[in-house]
Amino acid sequence: MSTEMENLSTKIVHKGVQNAGPYTGSLSFSIKVQRGLPNFLNSVNLNYVKLGYQYLINHGIYIIIGPIVALILGSQLRNLTWEDLNYINSSIVGFMCLILYLYTDLIPRPTYLIDFACYCPPPQLKVSKESFIDLARKSGNFDETSLRFQQNVLKSSGIGDETYLPNAIFRPGFEKSLKDSREEAAMVIFGAVDDLFASTNIKPKDISILIVNCGTLNVTPSLSAMVINHYKLKHNISSFNLGGMGCSAGIIAIDLAKDLLNVYRGSYALVVSAEIISYSWYTGKEEEMLFPNCFLRMGGAAMLLTNRCLDRWKAKYELKQVVWTHKGMDNKSFNSVHLKEDSEGRLGLSVSKEVIEAGGHALKANITTLSPLVLPFSEQFQFFVTLLLNKANSKPYIPNYKRAFEHICIIATSRNVLDEIEKNLELSKEHMEASMRTLERFGNTSSSSVWYELAYLEANSKVKRGDRVWQIAFGSGIKCNSAVWRALRTIESPKKSPWLKD
């Protein structure tokens, strides 16, 4: 039996004796399969464990080279007398300097997060669950069946009564337009970037790298070009616009910024993550395409990163690891989230019933790969000892992931998904607090969701020096990506935060 089938809940129902057809007289059965998150504690895919250790070796090679070079140089210098040093050949000194230069040049510099800002829309855009249905009904864009479906989903969604939606989507006869979408994008993106520049005192002319990610809205000129034009960024800026990558694109953008900073050293990188609701809003009748209406809400975040050593003292966090997992080779995963047109030609996001199962397998693979990079040695040692001593068909020892992190920020998708992750990873209510509160207060703000969660931790003075923060997000593809940060100082509650009362 395959690993996938082991993770499905199967019910066999005896239907009686076949009374027609080529199998007349034989017993007839039906099989019902209930799909959900795989049980992470039942099995471990060793391929992903191996991949994690490959990452560890690749990233640790520079740490190994350093002591070796130091030992070689030290052993040579120890045998030299003062007289020898006076007559040492200049070529040897030059060679040593060359080795030292190459070593320091090859080592990737640490990536620091100086600060980040999350956009908080104006109070007049707040929409409660009750007003959501009232406004949707008054708009005339939905029939009663669609309204009842959305109302039922909202009841169990975990979303509260203070989330934000643009006014345009409740306009009678609403049709998607680039005008509405660009206006919303400007409001969210510029709002977040303005707050970031204000908190860091960094000037727009200092930005050398710009990365903007948005899942559904891809315009010409791009959203990154819109930022460049608005802030008059310099003409030789390295600019990137990521589209169609879903809720996990924010972490992908962070990893891209890290790689670019290693090329353009001593620079500042601005990363902006947002989703434009007026472009993903759906006014049709298909239930799979009505789901995003119930969960996606306005929001965006801007992050300032650098690898300048002199900026370490004012940075909040250091990026420790980023791990990607992409399940796009599997058709079920690939088709689970799609931007498409329905039978009436209405554009919207379609979320299939297999999305939780597909996302669960991607999540399981991602954390299995991440474990060798973050788990204490004692946990890894116990895992391998148990694996070697136990029989092949026995359940292996599952490391305690909670020992690797003080704080966990899981993308705020829905209460059902967060409950399943909490149960499967055996997390505490404290670990889930930031995700649950973000879902309730802001809803699913897509790729910026994990930043609202980190802002919640900061607003409540929960982040102490040395704390490790795990951000994990999954999106269309299906992709699951993780980023691990270490706090460089104790973070005091900021003066401006989306979690402060309006």
Secondary structure, DSSP 8 states (H G I E B T S, - for coil): --HHHHTSEEEEEEEEE--SSTTTTSEEEEEEEE-----TTT---HHHHHHHHHHHHHHHHHHHHHHHHHHHHHHHHHT--HHHHHT--HHHHHHHHHHHHHHHHHS---EEEEEEEE----GGGEE-HHHHHHHHHHHT-S-HHHHHHHHHHHHTS---S-EE--GGGGSTT----HHHHHHHHHHHHHHHHHHHHHHH---GGGEEEEEEEESS---SS-HHHHHHHHHT--TT-EEEEEES-GGGHHHHHHHHHHHHHHHSTT-EEEEEEEE-HHHH---SS-HHHHHHHHHB--EEEEEEEE--GGGGGG-SEEEEEEEEEE-TTSHHHHTSEEEEE-TTS-EEEEE-TTHHHHHHHHHHHHHHHHHHHHS-HHHHHHHHHHHHHS-TTS------GGGG-SEEEE----HHHHHHHHHHTT--HHHHHHHHHHHHHH-B-GGGHHHHHHHHHHHTT---TT-EEEEEEEETTTEEEEEEEEESS-----SS-TTS--
